């Protein structure tokens, strides 16, 4: 349906158009999650979060590049307490199982400590093992028992709009930087380190997302 068309759209649009779409959808996804009864606990984690990875539409592969699942943003809290500017990432499918698990899924990862945030920014690779972070899951019908563990680095909240979500599949997902999107929004040479950690870049186009997060 429409989401399948959106998936194809990712590969046809220019990076400039793509950055605006992903930022706007990310703001909408945050709003959706705070309203959904099954994800009502999401909002209470925002004030303490060091950062968020927001993927508005992770779609099952099989269109142009079967392994590519979806583009989203990483945004972190600034030292002063407000939110910084987003860097762009792709969440890729590392296995056939992941593509089956992710149908059409909104996903937000709440990064709970500075070490996990730096690991995400400095390392590309599979969630879990490669990044050296632990993940707890929330989603429809799967209140995560692991989230009672205060040592969990990242909480994954998911809303499967079509099909079922297999939480464990996220452990096999590959996180990679979207250099084309980052440079399109901020200029040549813009990196996640420079955008998120060092705060060297700004864009008014991200203000809506930042203001949505500032409410919590």
Secondary structure, DSSP 4 states (H G I P E B T S, - for coil): -HHHHHHHHHHHS-HHHHHHHHHHHHHHHHHHHHH-GGGTTHHHHHTT-SEEEEEEEEE-S-SSSTTEEEEEEEEEB-TTSSB---EEEEEE--SHHHHHH-SEEEEEEEE-SHHHHHHHHH--EETTTTTT--EEEE-TT---GGGG-TT-SEEEEEEEEES---GGGGGG-EEEE-HHHHHHHH-TT--HIIIIIS-----GGGHHHHHHHHT-
